[in-house]
Amino acid sequence: MIYYISGGERSGKSSYAQKLAESLSDTPIYLATSRIWDEDFKQRVNRHISDRDERWTTVEEEKWLSNVISEKQTVVVDCVTLWLTNFFVDTKYDIEKALEIAKEEINKLVKINANIIIISNEIGMGLHANSESGRKFTQLQGWTNQHIAKLADKATFMVSGLPLTLK
């Protein structure tokens, strides 16, 4: 089962996903996709870690999510935006190549018999990016979100801490 949860920054996506995972499993997995870019981001990661109790196992994987998710697990993938950043940077900002790789990996996730809760940001709803790389990344994120939403069994949009059911 693929659950897709999107929304803006600080919309309540992570806490909603964690509660959902805890309702589905006594031993959920938190799959962290981010690279630690700086001290501020490290503090943000530590804050997320402190939000989870002893039931949780944390797995770190920057790119190949399907390699670390086993059958019948309940996994929160947090988050697509940071995961895509890894592909975007590593392909030298080639949105077509990054999108191709991301779609291939998402297609693999759909085939795993597990509860996979995918968190993503809706970054295209705010200000228009003022750099070429920012605009490219916004496009990459939007196309990837559409692909995930299309394949997801359930989709939720978070606004001000409130879940809106999309499908």
VMD Tcl script that draws the C-alpha trace (Angstrom):
set ca {
  {0.00 0.00 0.00}
  {1.43 3.37 -0.99}
  {0.34 6.37 1.06}
  {1.33 9.75 -0.36}
  {1.38 12.78 1.94}
  {2.19 16.21 0.54}
  {1.96 19.77 1.70}
  {4.00 22.85 2.40}
  {6.85 23.22 4.83}
  {5.70 22.86 8.46}
  {2.21 21.78 7.35}
  {2.19 18.73 9.65}
  {3.24 16.10 7.08}
  {5.79 14.29 9.25}
  {3.68 14.05 12.41}
  {0.68 12.87 10.38}
  {2.82 10.23 8.63}
  {4.30 9.04 11.93}
  {0.87 8.63 13.51}
  {-0.33 6.74 10.44}
  {2.70 4.44 10.57}
  {2.18 3.79 14.28}
  {-1.45 2.84 13.58}
  {-0.26 0.30 10.99}
  {2.69 -1.24 12.84}
  {4.23 -1.69 16.28}
  {7.70 -1.48 14.70}
  {7.68 1.19 11.99}
  {10.76 2.17 10.00}
  {11.78 5.77 9.40}
  {13.67 6.01 6.11}
  {15.74 9.20 6.10}
  {16.74 10.36 2.62}
  {18.64 13.55 3.37}
  {22.27 14.44 3.34}
  {23.37 16.62 6.21}
  {24.20 19.86 4.39}
  {25.00 22.12 7.36}
  {24.67 22.55 11.13}
  {21.19 24.08 10.92}
  {19.95 21.10 8.94}
  {21.61 18.70 11.39}
  {19.59 20.32 14.20}
  {16.40 19.87 12.17}
  {17.22 16.17 11.69}
  {17.88 15.77 15.41}
  {14.50 17.37 16.16}
  {12.79 14.81 13.91}
  {14.66 11.97 15.63}
  {13.52 13.15 19.05}
  {9.88 13.03 17.82}
  {10.08 9.24 17.49}
  {10.07 6.75 20.36}
  {11.73 3.35 20.88}
  {9.29 1.58 18.53}
  {10.99 3.22 15.57}
  {14.02 2.04 13.63}
  {15.82 4.65 11.54}
  {17.40 3.67 8.23}
  {19.39 6.17 6.19}
  {19.44 5.87 2.40}
  {20.05 8.81 0.08}
  {18.89 7.28 -3.20}
  {18.03 3.59 -3.57}
  {14.98 3.30 -1.33}
  {13.80 0.01 -2.81}
  {17.04 -1.66 -1.66}
  {16.27 -1.09 2.02}
  {12.51 -1.73 2.23}
  {11.47 -5.31 2.95}
  {8.16 -7.04 2.44}
  {5.50 -6.41 5.10}
  {7.32 -3.47 6.70}
  {5.71 -0.14 7.47}
  {8.07 2.57 6.29}
  {7.90 6.36 6.35}
  {10.01 7.86 3.55}
  {10.96 11.38 4.62}
  {11.18 13.06 2.24}
  {10.94 13.14 -1.55}
  {12.24 16.72 -1.78}
  {15.53 15.86 -0.08}
  {15.73 12.55 -1.97}
  {15.28 14.36 -5.30}
  {17.92 16.90 -4.32}
  {20.44 14.05 -4.17}
  {19.63 12.97 -7.74}
  {19.48 16.57 -8.99}
  {22.92 17.41 -7.59}
  {24.49 14.09 -8.60}
  {23.23 14.41 -12.21}
  {24.67 17.93 -12.35}
  {21.18 19.52 -12.39}
  {19.86 17.44 -15.30}
  {16.11 17.35 -14.59}
  {15.35 14.79 -17.30}
  {17.92 12.32 -15.99}
  {16.99 12.95 -12.33}
  {13.29 12.47 -13.14}
  {13.98 9.26 -15.05}
  {15.96 7.78 -12.15}
  {13.38 8.90 -9.57}
  {10.46 7.42 -11.55}
  {12.31 4.11 -11.93}
  {12.87 3.93 -8.18}
  {9.24 4.89 -7.39}
  {8.04 2.18 -9.79}
  {10.11 -0.34 -7.80}
  {8.52 0.82 -4.51}
  {5.03 0.14 -5.85}
  {5.95 -3.52 -6.38}
  {7.01 -4.09 -2.75}
  {4.36 -5.67 -0.52}
  {4.71 -3.15 2.31}
  {3.04 -0.08 3.77}
  {5.11 2.75 2.32}
  {4.24 6.25 3.47}
  {5.87 8.80 1.19}
  {6.21 12.41 2.35}
  {6.78 15.20 -0.18}
  {6.69 18.97 -0.30}
  {4.50 21.00 -2.61}
  {7.07 23.64 -3.48}
  {5.43 25.02 -6.62}
  {2.62 26.77 -4.76}
  {4.66 29.65 -3.41}
  {6.97 32.20 -4.91}
  {8.44 31.61 -8.34}
  {12.09 30.56 -7.95}
  {14.49 33.35 -8.88}
  {17.27 31.07 -10.16}
  {17.42 28.68 -13.09}
  {18.33 25.74 -10.85}
  {15.45 26.64 -8.50}
  {12.97 26.69 -11.37}
  {14.31 23.39 -12.71}
  {14.05 21.77 -9.30}
  {10.47 23.02 -8.84}
  {9.59 21.35 -12.16}
  {11.36 18.13 -11.13}
  {9.52 18.10 -7.81}
  {6.14 18.74 -9.44}
  {6.53 15.99 -12.03}
  {7.77 13.54 -9.41}
  {4.88 14.38 -7.07}
  {2.41 13.78 -9.92}
  {3.99 10.39 -10.63}
  {3.81 9.32 -6.98}
  {0.24 10.60 -6.55}
  {-0.89 8.71 -9.65}
  {0.55 5.44 -8.34}
  {-0.43 5.90 -4.69}
  {-3.32 3.99 -3.16}
  {-4.12 6.92 -0.87}
  {-3.12 10.58 -1.11}
  {-3.39 13.26 1.56}
  {-2.63 16.98 1.35}
  {-1.68 18.67 4.63}
  {-2.67 22.28 5.28}
  {-2.09 23.98 8.67}
  {-1.85 20.60 10.37}
  {-5.11 19.35 8.87}
  {-5.28 16.42 6.45}
  {-7.29 16.78 3.26}
  {-8.02 13.49 1.49}
  {-7.18 13.63 -2.22}
  {-7.77 9.94 -2.95}
}
mol new
graphics top color blue
foreach p $ca { graphics top sphere $p radius 0.5 }
foreach p [lrange $ca 0 end-1] q [lrange $ca 1 end] { graphics top cylinder $p $q radius 0.2 }
display resetview
